[in-house]
């Protein structure tokens, strides 16, 4: 690829962001935000599907299938890949989504 100003600007911004996220507190905060977004999205998806009253079981099954597929691929990769922020962020998002489904199941069951 050519070394243009825009390309060097993006490379510099990406390296600054990568260096910034090496700080453990920032990494934890990104993972916590990812967990909370998964919790919110899981609640929103199941609530929207629950309003139709005919797709709620199917949507929950699809969400669980997607999370199980991601877990299968995540836990089979090498340790160096598991430490990447993207992989950990998606895993934290997945955990938040499953947590929200369990909370909704308990609230509906009581």
C-alpha positions in Angstrom: 0.0 0.0 0.0 1.2 3.5 -0.7 2.4 5.6 2.2 0.0 8.6 1.8 -0.7 11.2 4.5 -4.1 9.6 5.2 -2.6 6.1 5.5 0.1 7.4 7.9 -2.6 9.3 9.9 -4.6 6.1 10.3 -1.6 4.1 11.2 -0.5 6.7 13.8 -4.0 6.8 15.3 -4.3 3.0 15.5 -0.9 2.7 17.2 -1.8 5.5 19.7 -5.1 3.7 20.4 -3.4 0.4 20.8 -0.8 1.9 23.1 -3.5 3.6 25.1 -5.5 0.4 25.6 -2.5 -1.4 27.1 -3.2 0.4 30.4 -4.9 -2.2 32.6 -7.6 0.2 33.9 -8.6 1.3 30.4 -8.7 -2.4 29.3 -11.0 -3.3 32.2 -13.2 -0.3 31.5 -13.6 -1.3 27.8 -14.4 -4.9 28.9 -17.0 -3.6 31.4 -18.6 -1.4 28.8 -18.7 -4.4 26.5 -20.4 -6.5 29.2 -23.0 -3.8 29.9 -23.7 -3.3 26.2 -24.3 -7.1 25.9 -26.6 -6.9 28.8 -28.5 -4.0 27.3 -28.7 -5.6 23.8 -29.8 -9.0 25.2 -32.6 -7.3 27.2 -33.6 -5.2 24.2 -33.7 -8.1 21.7 -35.7 -10.4 24.0 -38.1 -7.6 24.9 -38.7 -6.6 21.3 -39.2 -10.2 20.3 -41.5 -10.8 23.3 -43.9 -8.1 22.1 -44.7 -10.2 19.1 -45.3 -13.2 21.3 -44.5 -15.7 18.6 -40.8 -15.2 18.0 -39.4 -15.0 21.6 -38.4 -18.6 21.9 -36.8 -18.6 18.4 -34.9 -15.4 19.1 -33.5 -16.8 22.3 -32.5 -20.0 20.6 -30.7 -18.1 17.9 -28.9 -15.9 20.5 -27.8 -19.0 22.4 -26.7 -20.7 19.2 -24.6 -17.7 18.2 -23.0 -17.5 21.6 -22.2 -21.2 21.7 -20.6 -21.0 18.3 -18.5 -18.1 19.4 -17.5 -19.9 22.6 -16.5 -23.0 20.6 -14.2 -20.9 18.4 -12.9 -18.7 21.3 -11.9 -21.5 23.6 -10.1 -23.4 20.8 -7.8 -20.7 19.7 -4.3 -20.1 21.0 -3.6 -18.2 24.2 -2.0 -15.2 22.4 -5.2 -14.7 20.4 -7.3 -15.0 23.6 -5.5 -12.1 25.1 -6.4 -9.7 22.3 -8.8 -7.0 23.3 -11.2 -7.7 20.5 -11.6 -11.3 21.4 -12.0 -10.5 25.1 -14.5 -7.7 24.3 -16.7 -10.0 22.2 -16.5 -12.7 25.0 -17.5 -10.1 27.6 -20.4 -8.9 25.3 -21.5 -12.6 25.0 -21.4 -13.1 28.8 -23.5 -9.9 29.3 -26.1 -11.1 26.8 -26.4 -14.5 28.4 -26.7 -12.9 31.8 -29.5 -10.7 30.6 -31.4 -13.7 29.2 -31.1 -15.4 32.6 -32.2 -12.4 34.5 -35.3 -12.0 32.2 -36.1 -15.7 32.6 -36.0 -15.4 36.4 -38.2 -12.2 36.4 -40.7 -13.8 34.1 -40.8 -17.0 36.1 -41.6 -15.4 39.4 
